[in-house]
Amino acid sequence: MAAGAWTFTNGGRTRLLNGTFDLDTDVFKMALFLSTSNLGAASTTFAGVTNEHAAANGYSAGGAAITLSLSGTTTVTVDSTDAVWTAAGGSIVARFACIYEVGGDVLCYCLLDSTPADVTATTGNTLTVQINASGVFTLA
């Protein structure tokens, strides 16, 4: 199954519009979370989200650095680099991904499988969160 759409947290959209998030200069990461995580619309700080994938099997705590980019004028698309992890010594299993500001708040999250089901990369294989060709989101 395909990953679900990216969903803003309740405060993510506000933090974007009031300038708390600066997509040009802030450092962002994408992290993976288990099915038992509390990640959802009410999530605020990254530190408050539970059950991130353990720092093991090719996954580092806090996830992978990503670069957000802006394009357009009257319609602005926010795009991101894909996050890639290679499983080593065991599987990487996740249900959710989130994009968050390092040292700060969660911007948005998605289900990795719209069923929903866990996504698994076994040893020697990669787990790639590929951003849709239309970007993470669009402001029009």
C-alpha positions, 0 to 999 in steps of 0.5 A: 500500500502507499503511504498516506498524505502528510497531515499537519499537527494541530499546531503545525500549521499555525507555527508555520504561518506565524514564523515559528517554523522557518522552512528556509533556515531551520533544521528538520528531520524525519523520524520513524515511529511504531504503531504504539506511538501517540503521534497524531494531530495533538502532537506538539514537541518532538520530545513528547512523541512516544515510541520512536523506532529504537536506535538500532538496525540501521536507524539512528535516534531522531531519524534522518536529516532532510532538506525542505525547499520552497518553489512557486509564487502564488502557489507555493509547494514545500518539497523535501528530500527523501529519507532513506534507512538501510536495515542492518543486523535486524529489521526496521519496522515503522507505522508512522513518519514525522517531519519535525524541527530539530530541538522543537515541534512536529510539523506534520506526520503520515501513515507509512501504509494507508491500510494502516499496517507496519512497514518493514525493511529487512536486513540489507534492504532500505526503507525509503520515505519517498516524498510525493512528486507534488511535494509534502504540501502546497499553500495556495 
